[in-house]
Every structure is written in structure tokens, then in C-alpha cells.
């Protein structure tokens, strides 16, 4: 098995097969993470809905993008359990640029959904 170096680019690699909105949102989140010097703690951050389904996950199949943060720096911007509501509002503002919202799937990841489908 080959070890892939853990760099910002490998942690925040954008998957193929995203919708236009999903791709734009992944780029916006990646840019935000780079600006804030965020780290994932070693996990892959972005999954397409297809990849997610292939993993056998129950939730998030109808999303534009899956964001995994599993305790990394990005978690405080999505997970209400951290009780850091200012950072969550900051991410909500970032996500509003692409007209999407996040919804927690598990305590370690969120689905990104199109606001037009509400």
C-alpha cells in the first residue's frame, strides 16, 4: 500500500462527478479552509453523493456534496456540538454564496443541499 503525503491538497481534494453547484461549493469551502489554515485531522474532506452511496452510507444521497470533518478543525464550522455558533454562522454565510445549506448527517460529517429544493 502506498502512503499518500498528508498535505492541504490531499486533505481537501475535490472529487469528480459533482454537480456544478457541488463543485462550486467544494471550491468555496476549500478556499475558506486555506484562508483559515484549517486541517482535517487526516481524513478526506469531500465526497460526491455517488462515492458516499458506494461507501454504504445511509444519509446524504440527495446532497450536492458531503463534507467530512471527523474532529478536525473544520468540525467547529459545521457541528453544533462544539457550541461555537459564531463559526457556524460564518460557514452559513460562506455557503450562502452558492445557495446551499449544510445539514448534519452524523456528528462527523454534513450533507450540503441546494436551497432551491427546500
N, CA and C of each residue as an Amber inpcrd file, in Angstrom:
protein
   354
   0.8460000  -1.1830000   0.0000000   0.0000000   0.0000000   0.0000000
   0.8940000   1.2490000   0.0000000   0.5630000   2.1900000  -0.8610000
   1.3510000   3.4100000  -0.9780000   0.8220000   4.4680000  -0.0080000
   1.7270000   5.1160000   0.7130000   1.3310000   6.2050000   1.5950000
   1.2690000   7.4960000   0.8020000   0.1270000   8.1810000   0.8750000
  -0.0410000   9.4640000   0.2060000   0.3050000  10.5460000   1.2150000
   1.1820000  11.4840000   0.8310000   1.5410000  12.5550000   1.7750000
   0.3080000  13.3450000   2.2050000   0.2560000  13.6690000   3.4720000
  -0.8650000  14.4140000   4.0220000  -0.5900000  15.9050000   3.8510000
  -1.1450000  16.4650000   2.7940000  -0.9870000  17.8830000   2.5130000
  -2.3710000  18.5240000   2.4850000  -2.3970000  19.8250000   2.4400000
  -3.6780000  20.5160000   2.3160000  -4.4090000  20.0290000   1.0710000
  -3.6960000  19.9040000  -0.0360000  -4.3210000  19.4920000  -1.3020000
  -4.8970000  18.0750000  -1.2270000  -4.2070000  17.1550000  -0.5710000
  -4.7410000  15.7930000  -0.4740000  -5.9180000  15.7290000   0.4940000
  -5.8780000  16.5090000   1.5650000  -6.9840000  16.5210000   2.5240000
  -8.2450000  17.1500000   1.9270000  -8.0550000  18.1640000   1.0970000
  -9.1770000  18.9000000   0.5270000  -9.3270000  18.6490000  -0.9730000
  -8.9480000  17.4690000  -1.4120000  -9.0940000  17.1170000  -2.8230000
 -10.5800000  17.0920000  -3.1850000 -10.9070000  17.7000000  -4.2990000
 -12.3000000  17.7830000  -4.7380000 -12.5910000  16.5860000  -5.6430000
 -13.6290000  15.8140000  -5.3200000 -13.9230000  14.6050000  -6.1010000
 -14.5320000  14.9230000  -7.4700000 -14.3870000  13.9820000  -8.3570000
 -15.0270000  14.0800000  -9.6720000 -16.5020000  13.7130000  -9.5240000
 -17.3010000  14.1350000 -10.4810000 -18.7020000  13.7260000 -10.5100000
 -19.6520000  14.5950000  -9.7170000 -19.1940000  15.7480000  -9.2520000
 -20.0800000  16.6590000  -8.5220000 -20.9310000  17.4590000  -9.5030000
 -22.0870000  17.8940000  -9.0470000 -22.8910000  18.8340000  -9.8280000
 -22.1300000  20.1620000  -9.9030000 -22.5670000  21.0590000 -10.7670000
 -21.9210000  22.3750000 -10.8530000 -21.9610000  23.0800000  -9.5020000
 -23.0940000  22.9990000  -8.8330000 -23.2360000  23.6440000  -7.5300000
 -22.3580000  22.9680000  -6.4900000 -22.3030000  21.6370000  -6.5170000
 -21.4510000  20.9020000  -5.5860000 -19.9800000  21.2490000  -5.7770000
 -19.5590000  21.3470000  -7.0360000 -18.1780000  21.7050000  -7.3430000
 -17.8580000  23.1180000  -6.8660000 -18.7390000  24.0400000  -7.1470000
 -18.5320000  25.4320000  -6.7180000 -18.4650000  25.5250000  -5.1990000
 -19.3340000  24.7890000  -4.5260000 -19.3570000  24.8010000  -3.0610000
 -18.0780000  24.2040000  -2.4870000 -17.6170000  23.0950000  -3.0470000
 -16.3590000  22.4910000  -2.5820000 -15.2080000  23.4860000  -2.7310000
 -15.1800000  24.2080000  -3.8370000 -14.1230000  25.2010000  -4.0580000
 -14.2070000  26.3380000  -3.0400000 -15.4140000  26.7730000  -2.7200000
 -15.6020000  27.8540000  -1.7460000 -15.1520000  27.3970000  -0.3550000
 -15.5370000  26.1830000   0.0400000 -15.1310000  25.6520000   1.3450000
 -13.6100000  25.4590000   1.3930000 -13.0410000  24.9450000   0.3220000
 -11.5970000  24.7320000   0.2600000 -10.8520000  26.0580000   0.3910000
 -11.3290000  27.0770000  -0.2870000 -10.7120000  28.4040000  -0.2130000
 -10.8030000  28.9590000   1.2100000 -11.9670000  28.7860000   1.8250000
 -12.1790000  29.2150000   3.2030000 -11.2100000  28.4910000   4.1360000
 -11.0930000  27.1780000   3.9670000 -10.2050000  26.3680000   4.8200000
  -8.7480000  26.7970000   4.6560000  -8.3670000  27.1210000   3.4380000
  -6.9850000  27.5580000   3.1920000  -6.7330000  28.9100000   3.8580000
  -7.6840000  29.8240000   3.7100000  -7.5620000  31.1540000   4.3220000
  -7.4370000  31.0520000   5.8410000  -8.1970000  30.1560000   6.4430000
  -8.2110000  29.9900000   7.8950000  -7.1550000  29.0010000   8.3850000
  -6.3960000  28.4230000   7.4530000  -5.3460000  27.4430000   7.7830000
  -5.9010000  26.2510000   8.5640000  -7.0130000  25.7070000   8.0680000
  -7.6780000  24.5930000   8.7360000  -7.0700000  23.2620000   8.3050000
  -7.1590000  22.3050000   9.1840000  -6.6500000  20.9590000   8.9600000
  -7.7930000  19.9820000   9.1880000  -7.7670000  18.8800000   8.4870000
  -8.8530000  17.8990000   8.6350000  -8.5770000  16.8650000   9.7060000
  -7.3810000  16.8320000  10.2080000  -7.0270000  15.7770000  11.1490000
  -6.6680000  14.4870000  10.4320000  -6.5750000  14.5540000   9.1000000
  -6.1390000  13.3880000   8.3370000  -7.1950000  12.7280000   7.4850000
  -8.4450000  13.1250000   7.5970000  -9.4820000  12.4630000   6.8030000
  -9.7020000  13.1840000   5.4730000 -10.2560000  12.4590000   4.5380000
 -10.6610000  13.0320000   3.2500000 -11.8740000  13.9260000   3.5230000
 -11.8600000  15.1460000   3.0410000 -12.9050000  16.1040000   3.3780000
 -14.1490000  15.9940000   2.5060000 -13.9760000  15.8520000   1.2050000
 -15.1090000  15.9130000   0.2870000 -15.4070000  14.5660000  -0.3620000
 -16.6890000  14.2500000  -0.4410000 -17.1790000  13.0810000  -1.1560000
 -18.3170000  13.5170000  -2.0630000 -18.3880000  12.9120000  -3.2270000
 -19.5560000  13.1200000  -4.0860000 -20.6830000  12.2370000  -3.5330000
 -21.9320000  12.5630000  -3.8480000 -23.0250000  11.6890000  -3.3980000
 -22.8570000  10.2400000  -3.8870000 -22.3150000  10.0730000  -5.0880000
 -22.0900000   8.7230000  -5.6330000 -21.0610000   7.9650000  -4.7900000
 -19.9420000   8.6270000  -4.4710000 -18.9200000   7.9860000  -3.6260000
 -19.5060000   7.6190000  -2.2650000 -20.3340000   8.5130000  -1.7450000
 -20.9370000   8.3140000  -0.4290000 -21.8280000   7.0830000  -0.4310000
 -22.6330000   6.9770000  -1.4790000 -23.5230000   5.8200000  -1.6090000
 -22.7040000   4.5350000  -1.7400000 -21.6220000   4.5930000  -2.5110000
 -20.7620000   3.4170000  -2.6930000 -20.1020000   2.9800000  -1.3900000
 -19.9260000   3.9170000  -0.4590000 -19.3900000   3.5760000   0.8750000
 -20.4240000   2.8380000   1.7170000 -21.6820000   2.8900000   1.2890000
 -22.7540000   2.2400000   2.0310000 -23.3850000   3.1250000   3.0910000
 -23.1460000   4.4310000   2.9910000 -23.7150000   5.3610000   3.9750000
 -25.2200000   5.5180000   3.7520000 -25.9660000   5.6720000   4.8470000
 -27.4170000   5.7490000   4.7940000 -27.9440000   7.1190000   4.4110000
 -27.2600000   8.1640000   4.8060000 -27.7870000   9.5140000   4.6570000
 -26.9390000  10.3280000   3.6920000 -27.5420000  11.3420000   3.0850000
 -26.8000000  12.2760000   2.2530000 -26.8040000  11.9840000   0.7720000
 -27.5320000  10.9630000   0.3530000 -27.5170000  10.5840000  -1.0590000
 -28.0770000  11.6810000  -1.9720000 -28.9580000  12.5060000  -1.4770000
 -29.5710000  13.5430000  -2.3060000 -28.8960000  14.8990000  -2.1440000
 -27.7050000  14.8900000  -1.6040000 -26.9750000  16.1380000  -1.3890000
 -26.1890000  16.5250000  -2.6370000 -25.6430000  17.7170000  -2.5960000
 -24.7490000  18.1970000  -3.6500000 -23.3070000  17.7670000  -3.3570000
 -23.0020000  17.5800000  -2.0710000 -21.6400000  17.3370000  -1.6150000
 -21.7080000  16.8240000  -0.1800000 -20.7630000  15.9890000   0.1910000
 -20.6160000  15.5550000   1.5840000 -19.3150000  16.1520000   2.1050000
 -19.3720000  16.7330000   3.3060000 -18.1860000  17.2940000   3.9510000
 -17.9140000  16.4870000   5.2200000 -16.7340000  15.8690000   5.2780000
 -16.3310000  15.0750000   6.4420000 -15.3060000  15.8780000   7.2220000
 -15.5270000  15.9910000   8.5270000 -14.6140000  16.7770000   9.3650000
 -14.1100000  15.9950000  10.5560000 -14.7420000  14.9430000  10.9290000
 -14.3130000  13.9730000  11.9360000 -13.3380000  14.4940000  12.9970000
 -13.7090000  15.5780000  13.6550000 -12.9020000  16.1050000  14.7490000
 -11.8020000  17.0480000  14.3290000 -11.6150000  17.2620000  13.0250000
 -10.6090000  18.2020000  12.5390000 -11.0570000  19.6390000  12.7530000
 -10.2240000  20.5660000  12.3350000 -10.5090000  21.9980000  12.5120000
 -11.8300000  22.4290000  11.8840000 -12.2030000  21.7800000  10.8110000
 -13.4210000  22.1500000  10.0830000 -14.6910000  21.8380000  10.8760000
 -14.5960000  20.9350000  11.8340000 -15.7710000  20.4910000  12.5950000
 -16.5100000  21.6380000  13.2740000 -15.7880000  22.5750000  13.8490000
 -16.4260000  23.6750000  14.5740000 -17.2790000  24.5660000  13.6750000
 -17.0830000  24.4760000  12.3510000 -17.8400000  25.2900000  11.4110000
 -19.1220000  24.5950000  10.9390000 -19.3000000  23.3290000  11.3200000
 -20.4690000  22.5640000  10.8970000 -21.2220000  21.9010000  12.0550000
 -20.5300000  21.5040000  13.0950000 -21.1050000  20.6670000  14.1400000
 -21.5310000  21.5050000  15.3500000 -22.8310000  21.5000000  15.6350000
 -23.3700000  22.2810000  16.7500000 -22.9030000  21.7720000  18.1140000
 -22.4250000  20.5500000  18.1800000 -21.9380000  20.0090000  19.4490000
 -20.7520000  20.7990000  20.0040000 -20.0440000  21.5030000  19.1440000
 -18.9090000  22.3200000  19.5850000 -19.3730000  23.6220000  20.2460000
 -20.6530000  23.9250000  20.0900000 -21.2810000  25.1190000  20.6850000
 -20.5460000  26.4050000  20.3130000 -19.9930000  26.4200000  19.1120000
 -19.2920000  27.6010000  18.6230000 -20.1460000  28.2060000  17.5080000
 -21.2290000  28.8320000  17.9100000 -22.2600000  29.2770000  16.9720000
 -21.7770000  30.3750000  16.0340000 -20.8300000  31.1690000  16.4600000
 -20.2720000  32.2030000  15.5940000 -19.5690000  31.6040000  14.3880000
 -18.8370000  30.5190000  14.6040000 -18.1490000  29.8880000  13.4750000
 -19.1450000  29.2010000  12.5420000 -20.2020000  28.6520000  13.1140000
 -21.2380000  28.0260000  12.2800000 -21.9120000  29.0880000  11.4130000
 -22.2150000  30.2470000  11.9940000 -22.8190000  31.3380000  11.2150000
 -21.8690000  31.8090000  10.1220000 -20.5830000  31.8200000  10.4290000
 -19.5860000  32.2120000   9.4250000 -19.6380000  31.2500000   8.2300000
 -19.7180000  29.9440000   8.5110000 -19.8030000  28.9660000   7.4250000
 -21.1300000  29.0810000   6.6840000 -22.2080000  29.3350000   7.4090000
 -23.5010000  29.5240000   6.7450000 -23.4290000  30.6660000   5.7310000
 -22.7260000  31.7170000   6.0970000 -22.5540000  32.8560000   5.1890000
 -21.7530000  32.4370000   3.9590000 -20.6920000  31.6650000   4.1650000
 -19.8800000  31.1630000   3.0520000 -20.7380000  30.2950000   2.1320000
 -21.5230000  29.4050000   2.7260000 -22.3590000  28.5010000   1.9350000
 -23.4520000  29.2490000   1.1820000 -23.9230000  30.3500000   1.7380000
 -24.9770000  31.1150000   1.0690000 -24.4990000  31.6820000  -0.2690000
 -23.1830000  31.8090000  -0.4480000 -22.6260000  32.2830000  -1.7280000
 -23.0130000  31.3670000  -2.8790000 -23.2120000  30.0960000  -2.5960000
 -23.5760000  29.1430000  -3.6420000 -25.0150000  28.6320000  -3.4700000
 -25.7770000  29.3020000  -2.6100000 -27.1890000  28.9890000  -2.3830000
 -27.3950000  27.5540000  -1.9010000 -26.5850000  27.1690000  -0.9200000
 -26.7090000  25.8510000  -0.3030000 -26.7190000  25.9980000   1.2220000
 -27.0950000  24.9280000   1.8870000 -27.0470000  24.8800000   3.3570000
 -26.4970000  23.5200000   3.7640000 -25.9880000  23.4510000   4.9890000
 -25.4670000  22.1730000   5.4800000 -26.4490000  21.5610000   6.4680000
 -26.4410000  20.2530000   6.4980000 -27.2730000  19.5030000   7.4340000
 -26.4240000  18.3530000   7.9630000 -26.3190000  18.2590000   9.2710000
 -25.5350000  17.1860000   9.8680000 -26.0950000  15.8240000   9.5150000
 -25.2400000  14.9320000   9.0980000 -25.6380000  13.5530000   8.8040000
 -25.3090000  12.6660000   9.9880000 -24.0960000  12.7890000  10.4620000
 -23.5930000  12.1500000  11.6680000 -22.8400000  13.2500000  12.4090000
 -22.2730000  12.9790000  13.5550000 -21.5320000  14.0210000  14.2750000
 -20.1980000  14.3350000  13.6090000 -19.8260000  13.6060000  12.5880000
 -18.5340000  13.7660000  11.9380000 -18.6130000  14.1880000  10.4770000
 -19.8190000  14.4650000   9.9850000 -19.9570000  14.8820000   8.5890000
 -21.2990000  15.5720000   8.3640000 -21.3590000  16.3240000   7.2770000
 -22.5850000  17.0290000   6.9000000 -22.8360000  16.8700000   5.4040000
 -24.1120000  16.8940000   5.0580000 -24.5000000  16.9490000   3.6490000
 -24.7230000  18.4070000   3.2820000 -24.3940000  18.7670000   2.0680000
 -24.6170000  20.1030000   1.5530000 -25.7590000  20.0230000   0.5530000
 -26.8100000  20.8020000   0.7800000 -28.0210000  20.7140000  -0.0090000
 -28.3530000  22.0360000  -0.6870000 -29.0130000  21.9350000  -1.8140000
 -29.4400000  23.0580000  -2.6110000 -30.6230000  23.7580000  -1.9250000
 -30.5140000  25.0530000  -1.6700000 -31.5970000  25.8010000  -1.0270000
 -32.8430000  25.8650000  -1.9070000 -32.6750000  25.7400000  -3.2160000
 -33.8220000  25.7920000  -4.1300000 -34.7390000  24.5870000  -3.9580000
 -34.2750000  23.5530000  -3.2930000 -35.0740000  22.3430000  -3.1120000
 -35.7880000  22.3010000  -1.7730000 -35.7880000  23.3930000  -1.0600000
 -36.4850000  23.4400000   0.2380000 -37.9710000  23.4850000   0.0440000
